Structures are given as C-alpha cells and as structure tokens.
Amino acid sequence: MIDQIKKRFKQVIKGSAKTPCSSIRVLSIGLFLIIISLACFQDKALNQKEGAFLAQVSGALQSAEESLFLSPNTKNWGGSPEFLLVENSSLKGSAPPTTFSPQVLGALVTGNTTDDSRKAIIEYIVEDGDSLSLIASKFNISLDTLLWANSLTKSTAIQPGQKLIILPVSGVIHHIKNGDTISQIAQNYKADADEILSFNNISNEGDIFIGDIVIIPGGTMPAPKAVSVSQAVPLADSYFICPIAAPCRITQGLHWYNAIDFSHGKCGEAIYAAAAGTVLKVKLTSSTSKWAYDGAGNHISILHPNGVVTTYGHLSASLVEQGDTVSQGQMIALMGGEPGTPGAGFSTGCHLHFGVSGARNPFAY
C-alpha cells in the first residue's frame, strides 16, 4: 500500500507544478501520507480498503482545490475592476477604492450601510405656523445657530415657502479660505479643534481645501456675518461652460450651497470641467449612506486661476486625480447619484451637483 501511496504522491507533485497552489497541495498530500502510513502499521485491515480510501483522498483533494482556489481559465478574481462605457466609444477601468474606514468596512461585512445620523447641512422650507424658535426646536439646534446660518435676527419675519439652512448641530458654518487652519478657526469661533476635526471627518490640519464648508460644533459667531455671493469675484459670461453635454439641462435651480443640478436622466454621463484649473481634491467612498461626505457623495473640487472653486458632486467615477491641471471642457468624471449605490450621497436620482464658491453661479435662474 505504501508503494501505491508514494506513487500517488509523486503523481500529485508532478501535477501540482501546473497550478498556482502547488506548495499547499504538496503539503496536504504529505500530511495524508504520514497519517496513512501510521495507520497502516497499526491496523493491517486497512489494506483491504486502501483502494477505496486512496480514491476518496484523491477526490477530496480535487474537490477542495476547485472550491478554495480560482482557476484562471474558468473563474474571475474577486475585486476585479468594472469597465465603464465612456461617451459610448471607449472603456475605462473603474476599480473600487482600496481604502476603507472602519465604518465602511463594517458595512461591507454586515451588509448594512454606515451610520446614517445626519452630519450634513440641509435646507428646510418654511411651513404655515412656523416660527424661528419652533424650527430651531424641531431640529434640536439653538436659535442663534439658525439665525447665524441664515443671516437673520430674532425680529426677522419668515414666510411659508422660504428656504432656511439647517445645521445638524448647534454651532456655526465656516467657508475655508486660503491660509485657514483648523487651530485658527477654532480660536476664532471659541470652539474645540479636535471636535471640528472629528465632526467633519477631517484627518488632520492639512486636510482642508479652499471652498470647503466646515461645521463648527458648539462655536459662536464673533459678529453676525453672511457669506454674500454678490461680493464675490465677477465673471464674464463665457468664463464657465455647462458641465454636461448639450443640451445643458438643469433639473434643480439654486440651492445649498450656491449650486445647480444638471442631468439628462442617466448615470454614467460625462462631466466636464466648467473652466480651466487645478484639481484641489478627489473624494471617493464605497459607503452607500446618504450622508456620505455630508451628502455630496463622491465629489471633485477645482480651483480656478481667479480663486473661484467649483465642486462636482454625486459622481460614479473620477477621471482625474488631486493636483491634475485640467482645461475647460476636459472630461473629469462620470455622473452618479443613483440611490443606494456607493458614493451617491443624498440624492434621489442620477444628476450632477455643481457648486460655485467665491462667485455667483452663472447657471442660477
């Protein structure tokens, strides 16, 4: 029997050189050889069943190999990139992001989405019977927070249909400018720098960019100031082009923050740089939470030579990287926004959220 086992062992060694898991297979057979050899010395009755036993060992090894290892000829490797059709003419590989936060990793393992508690700014439409104090109470924020965010006073009269900015916590909003640091911002608003970093998912002092909107939990406004688009950089009519292909279809007018939505109704549409500039940041996530990146989902921001920043939100894929120089009309991303898909953010369908910081949005109507 031992001679047969040795013969079988040599056959396996010779055959295993053709597979990517040869060493594992050889060790497995070696282990079986030792076990069987010991059993043979202890129980000669095994000789009558050795043929059937060897067949079982061989079949088990073959079955295990097929189930545990991938054959390059018959199966696909997990995590292989998907291919996206760009402009109906070419393919671009779109591999999933390789970096996951602990929350995202937990979501992938358990099948649940990440924490859906709101950390984003939303718009509220005033209803009949509303008052400023009632609205503040409804969203569990201080009255001052509501007033500061909307440049209002306690005596301001609000009307049904009016839009108000609602923060997720009591505090203030800050628009990042060139030279800003978290430490300086915390000092200006009498807030805690670590709380600002944590609440806004900022990894460190350098992880902020011009045009970013940061929430300052517990902060107080030094003096009531509003971010006024009318005081921003004047733009020529031709400075920005429509960021999607013609016809330039607007699906939602001006909304928070200084943004317009565009779409032809299909995810995967090409998105173009509205003007030349440098890519400030590219933020991608596998999270399906509607509050991913404060509701913006996957997004890109571009700094233009005049200091204006444009933001492109609810993307399915980015075609540029941080630091890239882009020209006006260059394809930079693909449209996303399908609810429940990774990086869709707070969205009801496929569209582009196009925001402008530092100037009037030229597509506002």
Protein Blocks (a to p, Z undefined) as FASTA:
>chain_A
ZZmmmmmmmmmmmmmmmpcklmmmmmmmmmmmmmmmmmmmmomklmmmmmmmmmmmmmmm
mmmmmmmpccfklpccehiacdddehhlaccdddddfbdcfklmmmmmnopacdfbdfbd
cdddddehiafklmmmmnopafklmmmmnopafklccdehiacdddfbecddddddehia
fklmmmmnopafklmmmmnopablklccehiacddehiacfbacdddfklmccddfklpc
cfbdcddddfbdcddehiacddehiahiacddfbgcddfbdcddfbfbfkgghhnapadd
dddfkopacddehifbdcbdehiacdehiafbdcehiehiahklpafbdcdddddehiac
fkbZZ
